[in-house]
């Protein structure tokens, strides 16, 4: 029998055939699902969140070793977390503000770079770098005190959409009825598949190798990114206490080799790539985590709501879109989905139900436009820097320098990266 959690405390259902009726069900865990469930409950909506691992509270990160799942949090994400009343509760000693970003082309020439500055943009920081479990732990703690939120450790067996809402049958035998279901169940979303929502999916034939390093030089609160000859991309994101988090996008074959390197081999690798610019900038690097890898792909759902004729489900996060990490916008995009959904529901007319088709279309229109733009730009950049012809190489590196000399273009890029959201 599955564990059921009310405000993260454990209880067992008295009758596995029980039926519950609520306003919204959020299917899926992770940061996006937990933020959405908390926000919906704070709107006064009776909310249930379902995910297999909700019974396991995420521990707070501690010590000098940072987790492998590191994210860049935009000011838009900070605004949402403040709206959810958890930003001030986060351990800020484990968050690193980013004041500058420096992006380098693959010719190794001085002018082939793009510099984005928080000072020039008139903003305190461009982003924060932090651990996934830092945010998840704080969301878990906040959810304990939200009496409109029930969390169930289980999975959905079947789902039926009718004119009134959605009926969910869980693995433990219980049944849930809700006006609205929010699918936050990941890139391979079973809910999306059940609804028959098609996706455009493309493998980049790359894997990301992630690891954390202690550096001898100060990172100067700067995020660095190098485009390498052959299409690899190496990002070094600043962490507190003279540490950096590496995200190296490369071929699966090369990724497998990188995982086998010892300390000396890693040092030699850093010295040999990007004309030695990485070690010149950051100094000697000492491994501070076990390297890991994951495949990279691009996914875009054709619809963000479903079914087509009678939508009662909204997709958020990876269930709606998956993006290459070169722009650092994957999680931020998912949390912008959350912010838009919360804003749409909170401002709905008094006569509209939560699953009103017009209401859900408002959400979809706003998110499809923003997401499509980010996906398109990121995809084009990835493919441009993977191209090998001399003309394309010259064009892309010249373009970096051109953008760097244009204050107007840089300001627009920063505005897009900041990810402003509408929340009241």
C-alpha positions as CSV (number, residue, x, y, z in Angstrom):
1,X,0.0,0.0,0.0
2,X,1.4,3.4,-1.0
3,X,2.2,6.1,1.6
4,X,0.0,9.2,1.4
5,X,1.4,12.5,2.7
6,X,-0.6,15.4,4.1
7,X,1.7,18.4,4.5
8,X,4.6,15.9,4.0
9,X,3.7,13.9,7.1
10,X,3.0,10.2,6.4
11,X,-0.4,8.5,6.6
12,X,-1.8,5.4,5.0
13,X,-5.2,5.4,3.2
14,X,-7.9,3.6,5.2
15,X,-9.5,2.4,2.0
16,X,-7.6,2.0,-1.2
17,X,-10.8,2.3,-3.2
18,X,-11.5,5.8,-1.7
19,X,-12.4,8.7,-4.0
20,X,-11.3,12.3,-3.4
21,X,-12.5,15.5,-5.2
22,X,-10.1,18.5,-5.4
23,X,-9.6,21.6,-7.5
24,X,-6.2,20.7,-9.0
25,X,-3.9,17.7,-9.2
26,X,-0.2,18.2,-10.1
27,X,1.4,15.1,-11.4
28,X,5.2,15.1,-11.0
29,X,7.8,16.1,-8.5
30,X,11.0,18.1,-8.9
31,X,11.4,21.8,-8.6
32,X,8.8,22.8,-11.2
33,X,6.1,20.4,-9.9
34,X,6.7,21.3,-6.3
35,X,6.7,25.1,-7.0
36,X,3.4,24.8,-9.0
37,X,1.7,22.7,-6.3
38,X,2.7,25.1,-3.6
39,X,1.6,28.1,-5.6
40,X,-1.8,26.7,-6.4
41,X,-2.4,25.9,-2.8
42,X,-1.4,29.4,-1.8
43,X,-4.1,30.7,-4.2
44,X,-6.6,28.9,-2.0
45,X,-7.1,25.9,-4.4
46,X,-7.4,22.4,-2.9
47,X,-4.4,20.8,-4.5
48,X,-3.0,17.3,-4.6
49,X,0.5,16.5,-5.8
50,X,1.4,13.0,-7.0
51,X,4.9,11.7,-7.6
52,X,6.6,8.4,-6.6
53,X,9.2,9.9,-4.3
54,X,7.2,12.5,-2.4
55,X,7.6,10.5,0.8
56,X,11.3,11.1,0.7
57,X,12.0,14.6,2.0
58,X,15.0,16.1,0.2
59,X,17.7,16.9,2.8
60,X,19.3,20.3,3.0
61,X,22.7,20.4,1.3
62,X,25.6,20.8,3.8
63,X,29.4,20.9,3.8
64,X,31.9,22.0,1.3
65,X,30.8,19.6,-1.5
66,X,28.1,20.9,-3.8
67,X,25.6,18.7,-5.5
68,X,25.9,17.6,-9.1
69,X,22.5,19.1,-10.2
70,X,23.5,22.8,-10.5
71,X,21.1,25.4,-12.0
72,X,21.3,29.0,-13.0
73,X,18.3,30.9,-11.5
74,X,17.2,34.0,-13.3
75,X,15.9,37.1,-11.7
76,X,12.5,36.0,-13.0
77,X,12.8,32.7,-11.0
78,X,13.9,34.7,-8.0
79,X,10.7,36.8,-8.3
80,X,8.6,33.6,-8.5
81,X,10.3,32.1,-5.4
82,X,9.7,35.4,-3.5
83,X,6.1,35.3,-4.5
84,X,5.9,31.7,-3.1
85,X,7.5,33.1,0.1
86,X,10.5,30.8,0.0
87,X,13.4,33.0,-1.4
88,X,14.3,34.4,2.0
89,X,14.2,30.9,3.5
90,X,16.9,29.6,1.2
91,X,20.4,29.3,2.6
92,X,22.0,32.1,0.6
93,X,25.5,31.1,1.6
94,X,25.0,28.3,-1.0
95,X,23.9,30.7,-3.7
96,X,26.4,32.4,-6.0
97,X,25.4,35.6,-7.7
98,X,26.6,36.1,-11.3
99,X,27.7,39.6,-12.1
100,X,29.3,38.9,-15.5
101,X,29.1,36.4,-18.3
102,X,31.9,35.9,-20.9
103,X,31.4,33.8,-24.0
104,X,34.3,32.9,-26.2
105,X,34.4,31.8,-29.8
106,X,36.5,28.8,-31.1
107,X,39.2,30.7,-33.0
108,X,41.0,31.8,-29.8
109,X,41.2,35.4,-31.0
110,X,40.9,38.2,-28.5
111,X,37.9,39.9,-30.1
112,X,35.9,36.7,-30.6
113,X,34.0,37.1,-27.3
114,X,30.8,38.4,-25.9
115,X,30.8,40.1,-22.5
116,X,27.5,40.6,-20.6
117,X,27.6,42.7,-17.5
118,X,25.1,43.3,-14.7
119,X,26.6,46.7,-14.1
120,X,26.0,47.8,-17.7
121,X,22.5,46.4,-17.7
122,X,21.7,48.3,-14.5
123,X,20.8,45.1,-12.5
124,X,22.4,43.8,-9.3
125,X,23.1,40.4,-10.9
126,X,22.4,38.4,-14.1
127,X,21.6,35.2,-12.3
128,X,22.3,33.0,-9.2
129,X,24.0,29.6,-9.4
130,X,22.7,27.0,-6.9
131,X,21.9,23.4,-6.2
132,X,18.6,21.7,-7.1
133,X,18.3,20.1,-3.7
134,X,18.7,23.5,-2.0
135,X,15.5,24.7,-3.7
136,X,13.7,21.4,-3.4
137,X,14.4,21.2,0.3
138,X,13.0,24.7,0.9
139,X,9.9,23.9,-1.2
140,X,9.4,20.7,0.9
141,X,9.6,22.7,4.1
142,X,7.1,25.3,2.9
143,X,4.7,22.6,1.7
144,X,4.5,21.2,5.3
145,X,2.6,24.3,6.5
146,X,0.2,24.6,3.5
147,X,-3.1,23.1,4.6
148,X,-4.5,23.3,1.1
149,X,-1.9,20.9,-0.3
150,X,-1.8,17.1,0.0
151,X,1.1,15.2,-1.3
152,X,0.8,11.5,-2.3
153,X,3.7,9.2,-3.1
154,X,2.2,7.2,-5.9
155,X,1.8,7.0,-9.7
156,X,-1.2,7.5,-12.0
157,X,-2.4,4.3,-13.6
158,X,-5.1,5.7,-15.9
159,X,-6.7,9.0,-16.7
160,X,-10.1,9.9,-18.1
161,X,-11.1,13.4,-19.2
162,X,-14.8,14.3,-19.3
163,X,-16.8,17.5,-19.6
164,X,-16.4,18.3,-15.9
165,X,-12.7,17.6,-15.4
166,X,-10.3,14.7,-15.0
167,X,-10.6,11.3,-13.2
168,X,-7.3,9.8,-12.2
169,X,-6.9,6.2,-11.0
170,X,-3.8,5.7,-8.9
171,X,-1.7,2.6,-8.5
172,X,-2.8,2.3,-4.8
173,X,-6.4,1.8,-6.0
174,X,-7.7,5.2,-5.0
175,X,-9.4,7.7,-7.4
176,X,-9.1,11.4,-7.7
177,X,-11.4,13.8,-9.4
178,X,-10.2,17.3,-10.3
179,X,-11.2,20.3,-12.4
180,X,-7.7,20.7,-13.7
181,X,-4.6,18.5,-14.0
182,X,-1.1,20.0,-14.3
183,X,1.4,17.6,-15.9
184,X,4.9,18.2,-14.5
185,X,5.9,14.6,-15.2
186,X,9.1,15.1,-17.2
187,X,10.5,14.9,-20.7
188,X,8.9,11.5,-21.3
189,X,5.6,12.6,-19.8
190,X,3.0,9.8,-19.6
191,X,0.3,12.4,-19.2
192,X,1.3,14.0,-22.5
193,X,1.4,10.7,-24.2
194,X,-2.0,9.7,-22.8
195,X,-3.5,12.9,-24.2
196,X,-2.0,12.2,-27.7
197,X,-0.1,15.5,-27.7
198,X,2.7,15.2,-30.4
199,X,6.2,16.5,-29.9
200,X,9.0,17.6,-32.1
201,X,12.1,15.9,-30.8
202,X,15.7,16.0,-31.9
203,X,18.7,14.4,-30.4
204,X,21.8,16.6,-30.5
205,X,24.0,13.5,-30.5
206,X,25.7,15.1,-27.5
207,X,25.9,14.4,-23.8
208,X,26.6,16.8,-21.0
209,X,29.4,16.0,-18.5
210,X,28.9,17.7,-15.2
211,X,31.4,18.1,-12.3
212,X,32.3,20.6,-9.6
213,X,35.8,21.9,-9.2
214,X,37.8,24.0,-6.6
215,X,39.9,26.6,-8.5
216,X,43.0,28.4,-7.3
217,X,42.1,31.7,-9.0
218,X,39.0,33.7,-8.1
219,X,36.1,33.3,-10.6
220,X,35.2,37.0,-10.1
221,X,31.5,36.1,-9.9
222,X,31.7,35.4,-13.7
223,X,30.1,32.6,-15.7
224,X,32.4,31.5,-18.5
225,X,31.5,29.6,-21.7
226,X,33.9,28.4,-24.4
227,X,32.8,27.2,-27.8
228,X,35.4,24.7,-29.0
229,X,36.4,23.6,-32.5
230,X,34.3,20.6,-33.4
231,X,31.2,21.7,-31.7
232,X,31.9,21.0,-28.0
233,X,30.8,23.7,-25.5
234,X,32.4,24.1,-22.0
235,X,30.7,26.2,-19.4
236,X,32.2,27.1,-16.0
237,X,29.6,28.4,-13.6
238,X,30.7,30.2,-10.4
239,X,29.9,28.6,-7.0
240,X,30.7,30.0,-3.5
241,X,34.1,29.5,-2.0
242,X,36.2,29.6,-5.1
243,X,34.4,26.7,-6.8
244,X,33.0,26.3,-10.3
245,X,30.5,23.9,-11.8
246,X,31.4,22.5,-15.2
247,X,28.9,21.6,-17.9
248,X,30.8,20.1,-20.9
249,X,28.6,19.3,-23.9
250,X,30.3,16.8,-26.2
251,X,29.8,13.6,-28.1
252,X,28.6,10.6,-26.2
253,X,31.9,8.8,-27.0
254,X,34.0,11.7,-25.7
255,X,31.8,12.0,-22.7
256,X,32.5,8.3,-21.8
257,X,36.2,9.0,-22.0
258,X,36.0,12.1,-19.9
259,X,34.3,10.1,-17.1
260,X,37.4,7.8,-17.0
261,X,39.9,10.6,-16.5
262,X,41.9,10.8,-13.3
263,X,43.0,14.1,-11.7
264,X,46.2,14.4,-13.7
265,X,44.5,13.7,-17.0
266,X,41.8,16.3,-16.3
267,X,44.5,18.9,-15.6
268,X,46.2,18.1,-18.9
269,X,42.8,18.2,-20.7
270,X,42.0,21.7,-19.3
271,X,45.5,22.9,-20.3
272,X,45.1,21.7,-23.9
273,X,41.6,23.0,-24.8
274,X,40.5,26.6,-25.6
275,X,44.2,27.4,-26.0
276,X,44.7,27.0,-22.3
277,X,42.2,29.8,-21.5
278,X,40.3,27.8,-18.9
279,X,43.4,27.2,-16.6
280,X,44.7,30.7,-17.4
281,X,41.4,32.1,-16.1
282,X,40.6,29.8,-13.2
283,X,44.0,28.4,-12.3
284,X,44.6,24.8,-11.1
285,X,41.3,22.9,-10.8
286,X,40.7,20.2,-8.2
287,X,37.8,17.8,-8.6
288,X,35.2,18.2,-5.9
289,X,32.5,15.8,-7.1
290,X,32.0,12.6,-9.0
291,X,31.6,13.5,-12.8
292,X,28.3,12.5,-14.3
293,X,26.7,12.6,-17.7
294,X,23.3,12.8,-19.3
295,X,22.1,13.0,-23.0
296,X,21.1,16.2,-24.6
297,X,18.0,16.7,-26.8
298,X,15.4,19.2,-27.9
299,X,11.7,18.6,-27.3
300,X,8.8,20.9,-28.0
301,X,5.2,19.8,-27.4
302,X,2.7,20.8,-30.1
303,X,0.2,21.8,-27.5
304,X,0.6,23.0,-23.9
305,X,-3.0,22.0,-23.0
306,X,-5.1,19.0,-23.9
307,X,-7.2,17.3,-25.1
308,X,-7.7,19.5,-28.1
309,X,-11.5,19.7,-28.0
310,X,-12.0,19.8,-24.3
311,X,-8.8,20.8,-22.5
312,X,-8.6,20.0,-18.8
313,X,-4.8,19.5,-18.6
314,X,-1.9,22.0,-18.7
315,X,1.7,20.9,-19.4
316,X,4.6,22.6,-17.6
317,X,8.4,22.2,-17.4
318,X,10.0,19.3,-19.3
319,X,6.6,17.8,-20.2
320,X,6.2,20.9,-22.5
321,X,9.8,21.6,-23.6
322,X,13.4,20.5,-23.2
323,X,16.2,22.8,-24.2
324,X,20.0,22.6,-24.7
325,X,21.9,23.7,-21.6
326,X,24.1,26.2,-23.4
327,X,21.7,29.1,-22.5
328,X,21.1,27.9,-18.9
329,X,17.4,28.5,-19.3
330,X,15.9,25.0,-18.9
331,X,14.6,25.3,-15.3
332,X,13.9,29.0,-15.7
333,X,11.6,28.2,-18.6
334,X,9.7,25.6,-16.6
335,X,9.3,28.1,-13.7
336,X,8.0,30.7,-16.1
337,X,5.3,28.2,-17.0
338,X,4.4,28.0,-13.3
339,X,4.4,31.8,-13.0
340,X,2.2,32.2,-16.0
341,X,-0.3,29.5,-14.9
342,X,-0.6,30.9,-11.4
343,X,-1.1,34.4,-12.8
344,X,-3.7,33.2,-15.3
345,X,-5.7,31.4,-12.7
346,X,-5.4,34.1,-10.1
347,X,-6.8,36.7,-12.5
348,X,-9.6,34.6,-14.0
349,X,-13.1,36.1,-14.2
350,X,-15.4,35.0,-11.4
351,X,-17.6,33.1,-13.8
352,X,-14.8,31.0,-15.2
353,X,-13.9,27.5,-13.8
354,X,-10.3,26.5,-13.5
355,X,-10.6,24.4,-16.6
356,X,-12.3,26.9,-18.8
357,X,-11.1,26.5,-22.3
358,X,-10.6,30.2,-22.9
359,X,-8.6,30.4,-19.6
360,X,-6.3,27.5,-20.6
361,X,-5.8,29.0,-24.1
362,X,-4.5,32.2,-22.4
363,X,-1.9,30.2,-20.6
364,X,-0.9,28.3,-23.8
365,X,-0.6,31.4,-26.0
366,X,1.7,33.1,-23.5
367,X,4.0,30.2,-23.0
368,X,4.2,28.9,-26.5
369,X,5.5,32.3,-27.8
370,X,8.2,32.7,-25.1
371,X,9.3,29.0,-25.3
372,X,9.4,28.9,-29.1
373,X,11.7,32.0,-29.2
374,X,14.1,30.5,-26.6
375,X,14.1,27.1,-28.2
376,X,14.8,28.5,-31.7
377,X,17.6,30.8,-30.6
378,X,19.3,28.1,-28.5
379,X,19.0,25.5,-31.3
380,X,20.4,27.9,-33.9
381,X,23.4,28.8,-31.7
382,X,24.1,25.1,-31.0
383,X,24.0,24.3,-34.8
384,X,26.0,27.4,-35.8
385,X,28.9,26.5,-33.5
386,X,28.8,22.9,-34.5
387,X,29.3,23.8,-38.2
388,X,32.8,23.1,-39.5
389,X,33.2,25.1,-42.7
390,X,35.7,28.0,-42.7
391,X,33.0,30.5,-43.7
392,X,30.6,29.5,-40.9
393,X,33.5,29.6,-38.4
394,X,34.5,33.1,-39.5
395,X,30.9,34.3,-39.5
396,X,30.0,33.0,-36.0
397,X,33.1,34.4,-34.4
398,X,32.7,37.7,-36.2
399,X,29.1,37.7,-34.9
400,X,30.2,37.4,-31.3
401,X,32.4,40.4,-31.6
402,X,29.7,42.4,-33.5
403,X,27.1,41.7,-30.7
404,X,29.7,42.6,-28.1
405,X,30.1,46.0,-29.6
406,X,26.4,46.7,-29.7
407,X,25.1,48.0,-26.4
408,X,21.5,47.8,-27.7
409,X,21.7,44.1,-28.7
410,X,23.4,43.1,-25.5
411,X,20.7,44.9,-23.5
412,X,18.0,42.9,-25.4
413,X,19.9,39.7,-24.7
414,X,20.2,40.4,-21.0
415,X,16.5,41.4,-20.8
416,X,15.6,38.0,-22.3
417,X,17.9,36.1,-20.0
418,X,16.6,37.9,-16.9
419,X,13.2,36.3,-17.7
420,X,10.8,38.9,-16.2
421,X,7.5,37.5,-15.2
422,X,4.1,38.9,-14.4
423,X,3.0,38.2,-10.8
424,X,0.9,40.2,-8.4
